[in-house]
Structure formats: C-alpha cells, structure tokens
Amino acid sequence: MASRAAHAQSPDSPTFYNQALPFLHRDMAITRARAGIDVMPGIQPLFGSGPREAYDFSLWAPQRHPVATPDPMSLIGFDPFEMPLTPGRNIEQWAKSQLALRMDLYDVVVYQASTYAQPGYGYTSGINRLNIRGDLKLWDFGGGAVGRFTAQYRYATQFPNDVSESTKVGTDISLNSDWTGFENRIARFKYEQGFFDNNLTFVVGKINPNDYLLNIEFASDETSQFLASIFDGTDVPASGFEGYMLGTGLLFTPMPGIYLNAIATNPATNQAADLGLNYLDSGLWWFGAELGLITAFTDESLPGNIAVGFNTTNASYTSTSSANAVDGSGFWLYGSQYLTTDLGVFAQIGYTDPSVALYSQEATAGISLENCFGRKNDGFGAAIGFSVAPQADLGTQMTFETYYRMQVTASLQVTADIQVIEHPVQPLQGTSSDQTMVVFGIRALVRF
C-alpha cells in the first residue's frame, strides 16, 4: 500500500524564511519524503553502525500481520495466509534487524470486464503480478550520508490472453497499471547516496522517474489506489518518463518546505526486461526537473504539495534510435492537499509537444480517503481526467475512475474498481471512437 507522508509532530524552530514564507512546511522529514528521499528511518545500517542488539530468531514465532502493515483492521479475524506466511515474515523481520534489508513482497491479481470491446476482442482480461523488492541500507557515514541499494523484480502473467483491456476498448491509456508489458522484469536496480544530512541525494541505475517527479501520494500506487495510468503519473511527459529505464538524478532539499529534483534517462532502455545496457547507444535521452513546495496553509499536521516541472527529449513514442529522433519539450503543474488527516485532494495539468508525446495535454483531479468508516487500511478514491491526442482531429478522451479498497484479512486487501471511458483515443494507431464504456475491475492483493 502506498505510504502517506508522516504528518508533522514538532516543526523546526522558525527561521527567516519561515517568517517570510509562513505557508511553507517546517518539517524536513516530510520535505525529504515528498522529494523521494528515503533514508529508511529506524533501520540500523549494515556497515559502520556498531554492534547490533541481540535478536532472538524463531522461524515459527507467531506473525499475524505482514511486516509492511503491522496493525491492519481486518474484516475477518481468521487469516488463511497466516500459517504458511509466518516463516517468511520471521525471516523478513530478522533481515530487517540484522541485515538492514527491508523487503516488499506481494502478489496482486486484477480482473477487468468492459461493456464494449472492439471487433475481434473479448470483453475480459486479467493479470497476476508477483513483486519482490529489497532495500538495503548499506551505511551512514555520519552527518546523514546514507547509502541505499534497491533491487526489484516482477513476474506478471496475463489471462485469459495477452491483450490488455486498454487495447480491447481502444485507448492508449493503460487501464491497468499493474501490467507493465513484460512477463519477467527488473523494475528497479539502483543506488542512492545521500550527502549533507541527506538533503542532497544522488541516484543512478534502473529507475522509475515517477518516483521523484509528478509523484502525487494519493495516486502513486496501482496496487492499492488508481489503476488508470492517467492518474498514476500521467501520460504527457514523453517516453522517457513513464516506465523503468536506466537513468540518474539529483534530489535536493535546500531547506524545509522546498525541494528541487532533476532526472535524466535513456528512453530506449525502457524496451528491456533486464537492465537494458544493450540499448545505451541508442542516442536517445530525456530530462526532467521539478521544483516543489511543501505547504502548511492551515495546520502543520495537514501538509500540501505544489510543484512545477518541465521535460525535454529527443525521443518520441515511435523513436527507436537517434536516426529518427524528434526534439520536444513540455511542462506540468500539480498540487495536492490534506484536508483532514485521512482526506486528500489533488489536481494536475501537463503539456508536451505533440511531436513527442503520447497525449499532448492532460488534466486530472481527484480525491482520496483513507481509514474509511474508522476501518484502518480501507480506502476510497475518485478521479477524473481529460487527455488530448497530438492529432487534433482525434479529439479528447475522458477517463473517470473510482474504487473502494477493503482490508479483508490481515494479509488480503480486495478492491472494487470502476472506470468510465468516453470517446476513447488511440494516438499511436491514429484512431478514436464515440463510444462510452464502463470497465469493471476487481483487485486482490496479498502481502507476504
């Protein structure tokens, strides 16, 4: 489940810029989190951290809850996954304590059915994704210089065939972001090194730029929030943004309430299930940067985020090498705000040159509510978006999505999802339709 930024507890002492800009948040931990800087708090580094506390390991010690969600409020008290998953959870706890290794292990199934399908296609599709991720906190050189290595592998299968629901209904917007186009894939393989109390972090490896740019926490996790790609990062900032590819970046938080991130990628490496080293000589590049303000207009415990960014590239969605590269640039603007500790709203707009973008313009807005009806980990969301095709004659697609997520057992979440697509557009194929269709979805997530 996507973790929301921790709310402020005790802001730093006011400084000159706090007094001059009183709407800025004064909590540096929240600022770093919104910039995508993860120092793995509470985990002792593997090297150079002194002796570790004794750990009493027992393979079969009771572990009712997943390590990632230690206290869920489940609908059903009995959890059939508890017994078979207990040994693995104990190993996870031991690795976290003794090896500084934080794991994220889950399996998610999404099944969708639409009221309309293009000729020759069925009305249903599904995927199963197994995710294995490890974050290793290697060292802290003192003064907040944390080094962290991340590796993430995903195995996904489609059923009953290999055609996505998006293809069936006739849109290039992914209606199921849990499918990333590969059966086996290394999703992330990166090293991050912090300096100056982790207020400057260097990133290199196979990355997802959406971890650091256009990352709205109310729509940043397709396993527990929105499924449509228009809400999870948008489809505007060209082909070097969406996906997993070799890249590098700098994350900078000069003071509480302000961050500046810059990311560069090789778009061609997104074609690879492995690291994509054989695509490095493609001559294609993408660069994006974002300036963000963490706000506290009414209450320090209710942070907001306002950000503006731009991107430029020589890679269009049809480019495979520098021989047919096309230069293009764009921008985005977004904001998000907690209204209560559980209720948040967001909105975003973006534009990119039609010569390089999948969709040249997009605008979205949504709402997110956690802990619904007092039930921890239950969640509700609703959002609407408009996508303009680069080809003016194709028109604008409207995408609406709403979901309700329920914590059924300590290990199992089930989400009911509905998407309404009006005037679906396929810029890559140069087609559009006047159809309006509804896509019904069910998602089941088991956390190990």
N, C-alpha and C positions, 0 to 999 in steps of 0.2 A: 504494500500500500504506500502511496506517495506520502512522505512525511511532511507535515506542515512546519514552517519555521517556528521555533520556540518563541513564545511571547516574552517580552522583556520583564525582568524581575526587579533589577536595580540599575537604572541607567547611570552612565558615567557622569562625573562631575561636569557641570556646564563649562563650555569654553567659549571663546569669542565667536566662533561660527555658529554654535548652538544659540547664542543670544541674537546673532544677526539673522539666523535662519531657524527660527523656533519650531518649524514644522518638520525638520529633519529628525530622524530617529537617532538616539544617542547610544544605542547598544551595538557594539562592534561584532558580537557573535551573530546577531541577526543579519547585519550587513554582510558578513562573510558568507553566511548561508545563502543569501539571495544572490550573491556573486558566483555561487557554485563551489566555494572553497570548503572542503570537508576535512577537518583535522581529526576526525574520529575521536571525539571527546570521551573521556572515561576509559580509554584503552591505552595500556602501557606499551610503548614502542618495543619492538623485538630486540633492538640493539641499543646499548648505551644507556639503559634506563635503571641500572642497579638490580639487586636481587628481587625476584618475584615472590609474592606471597605463596605459601603452601596451598596446593589445590588438591582437594580430596575427590578424585575422579571415580565415578561409578557408572558403568555402562547402562545399568538398568534403574538408576535413580529416577523417580517419577518426574516427568516433564510434560505437564498437561498442555502447555501453550507453545507455539512457535517462538523461537528466540527473538525474531523481529517484532512480534506482537505479544509482549509478556502478559498482558492482562485484558484480553478481549471479553466482551459481554456477549456470550453466545445465546442463540435462541434455544438450542438444545444442549443440555448438560452433558449427555453422553457423546463422546467423540470417537468414532471407529478408527481414526487415524492415530490416536494417542499411543497405543501399544506398539505398532510397527515403526513409528517415527521416533520413539523415545531414545533408542541408542544413538541415532544420528544427531538428535538435539543435544545430547550429552557431549558428543564429540565436538559439536559446534561451540558449546559453552567452554569446553576445555581449550579449543583452538583460539577462541577469543581472549581468554585469560592468559594462556601460556605462550601462544604464538603470535599474538596481536593480529589475528586473522578473523575478520568479520565476514560472515557468509550470508548470501541471499539466495535461498533455494526455494523454488516454487514450480508448480505445474498449473497452467491455465488452459481451459477449453472454452472456445467461443463458437456458438452455433447460431446462424442467422437465416432468416427466411424473408423473402420480399414479396410484395403484392404484384410485382411486374418483373419480367425478365425478357431480355432481348431474344429474338428468334434464335433457336438452336441451343439455348441455355436452360438449365433448370432453375428452380426458384430458391434453392437452399445451398448453403456452403458452411463449412466449419474448419477450424484449425485447432491443433493442440500444440502448445509451446512448453517445453521444459527449459528452465533457466537455472544456470549455475554461475554464481558470481562470488568472487573473493576479493576483499580489500585488505591489503597487508600494510600495516603501519610499521615501516621499517625503522625509523629513527626520529628523534627530535634533538637537533644539535644545540638546543638552548636558544632562548630568545624567540621561541615559536617557529623554528625551522623544521617543520615536519615533512618527511619524505614518505610517500604512499604509492604503492603499486596496485593496479586493478586489472583483473582478468575476468572476462565474462563470456560464457559460451551458451548458445541457444540451439536446441534441436526442435524443429517445428515440422508438423505434417498437416496437409490439407485433406479434407474429406467432404463429400464423397468423391470429389475430383480435384483437379489442380487449378480451377478457375475461381477467382475471388468474387465476392458479392459485388464489388465495385464494377468489375467487368460485366457482370450479368445485368446490372441495372443501367450501365452506360455512363460512368463517370470516372475521371482520373483521380479524384479524391479517394483516398483509402477509407473505406467504411469499417475496416477492422485493422487497426494499427498493431495488433498483436501478430499479424503476419508481415514479415519483413522481406519476403521474396526468396528466401533460401531455406533449404531443409536443415543443413548444418551451417552454423555461422559463428565466427568470433565477433561478438558485438563490440566489446571494448577490450583494449590491451594497451594500457597507458601508464605513464609515470608522472606524478605530480610532486613538485618540490616547493615548499614554502620558504620565504625569507622575511625578515623584519617583522617578527611576531605573526607570521603567516598572512601579512597584509599584501604581500606580493607573491603570487604562485605561478610557477612555470609548468606547463602541461605539454606532453609530447607522446605520440603513439597513435593507436586507432581510437578515435574519439567520436562522440556524437556532439556536434556544435550546439544542439538544442539543450545540452546540459548547462551551458554558460550564456546563451543568447536566447531571447524570446522564451524564457523558461517561466511560465506562469504556474505557480504551485497548485492552483485549483484545477489545472488541466494538464498535468505533466506526467501522468502515469496511466497508460492504457490498460493496465491490469486491474485498476480499481476505480478509474474515472471515465472520461470520454473515450470512445473508440474511434471516432472520425478524426482523420489527420488534420483537418482544418482547425480543430481546437487544440490539438497536441503539437504546437509549434508553428502551424500554418504551412501552406504550400507556396508561398510567394518568394522567399529569398533565394531562389535559384537552386541548381542541382548540387552545389557544394555544401548545402546546409542540412537538408533532410537526409538522414542515414548515418552509416558508420563508415568512417574513412580515415586515412592517415592524415594527421594534422598536428598543429602545435598552437600554443596560445599563451597569453599572459592575463592573469586575473589580478586586479589592483583595487585595493580598498584604502585610499589615502587617509580617510577619516571616517568616523561613524556616520552612517547615513548616505555615503556616496561610494559607488563602485564604477570601475571602467574596465571592461573586458575586450580583448582583441583575439580573434581566432582566424587561423589560415588553414585551408585544407586542400587536398588534391582530389577533386570530384571523381576522377576516373577510378580511384581505389574503392569507391562505393560499389563497383561491379563485382568485387571479390568477396567470397565467403571467408577466405583467410585474411591475412594482413594486407594483401594487395600490393606487395613490393614489386611485382612484375608490371604494375601499371604506373609506377612512379615517373617513367619517362614519357608520359602522355603529353606533357606540355600544358596541361590544364590546371587552373588554380581558382580558388575562391577565397575572399577575405571579407570578414565582417567584424564590426565593433559596436559596442553598446555602452551608453552612459546611463546609469541608473541612480535614482534617488529613493532611499527608504524613508518613508514619511510616517509621522505620528501627529496627524492634524488634531485629533480629539483625545487620544489616550495612548500612552506608551505601550499598553498591552494589546493594542489593535494596530499593528503596522500595515502600511501600504507600500506600493512599489510603482514608481513612474519611471519609464525608460524610453529612450530613443536610440535607434541604431541605424546603421547603413551597411550595405554589402555591395561588392563589386566582383566581377568574374569574367573569364573568357570562355566559360563552359555553358552551353545551352543544354536543354534536355535531350537534344539529338546529337550532341557532340560526343565523339569517341576519341578524338585526338586533336592536337593543335592545328592540324591541316584544315579543319572546318570550325575552328573556334570563333566565337562571336562575343565581343565585349558588351557588357551591360551592367547597370548599377541599379540600386533601389534603396528603400528606407522602410523603417517600421516605427510605430509608436504604440505603446501599450501601457495600461495601468491596471492595478489590482488593489483591493482594499478589504480588510476585515471590517465587517460591521458589528459583529459580536465575536466572541472567542471561537465560535463554530461556523459562522456565516460569512461568506466572502463573495465578492463580485469582481468581474474582470471585463476588459474590453481591449481590442487591439485592431489596428489597421496597418496595411502594408501595401507597397507598390514596388514593382521591379519592371525594368524594361521588357516589353513584350517579346523581344528577340531572344531572351534567355530564360524566361520564367515559365513554369508550368501554368500558373494562373497569374496574370499581371497585377491584379488588385484583389485584396480580400479585406473584409471587415467582420469581426466576430464580437459577441458579447455573451456573458453567461453568469450563472450563479451557482454556488456550491455550498452545501450544508452538511456538516459532519455531526456525528453523535445524535442522529435523528431520534426523536421521541425518547431521549435520555438513554439510548442504547449505544454504548461505545462501539466504534468502528462501523456502525451503519452510516450510510451516506446517500445524499441525493444531489443531482446536478441537472441543470438545463441550460442549453446554449443555442444560439442561432448564428449563422454565418452566411455571407454572400461572397461568391467567387466569380471574378470576371475573367473570361478567356482572353488570351492575347489576340485571337482573331475576333474582331469587332462584331462580325455577323453571327457568332455563336451565342452571344448573349451572356446572361448571368445565372449561375446556379445558386439556389437557396438550400442550405442544409440546416436542419433542426435536429437536435438530439437531447434526449432526457433519459436518466437512469435512476434506479434505486438499488443500492447495494446493501445486502443483509449479511451479518455475521451469523451463519447458521450453527456451526460448531466452533470450537476454539481454533481449528485448523482450516475450516472451509468457509469461504465467502461466496455468495451467489448474487449475481446482478442481473436484473431485468433491464433491457435497453431498447429504446425505440428511436428510430431515425426517420425523418421525413425528408425526401429529396424532391425538390421542384425544379423542373427544367434542367435535367442532368446534362452536363457538358463534358466532352472528351477532347481537350485541346490537342493531345498527341495524335488522335485519329482525325481531328477536324470535323467532329460530328456533335450534334446536340439534339435534344428531344423536348417536346412539350409535355411529356408525361409527368405526372406527380405520383410518387410511390412511397410506400411505407416499408421499412426494413425492421423486422422484429428480431431481437437478439437475446440470448441467454449466455451468461458467462459464469464459469465456476473456477474458483481459484483455491488451490490447496497449497498452503505454506508449510514447508518442512521444518 
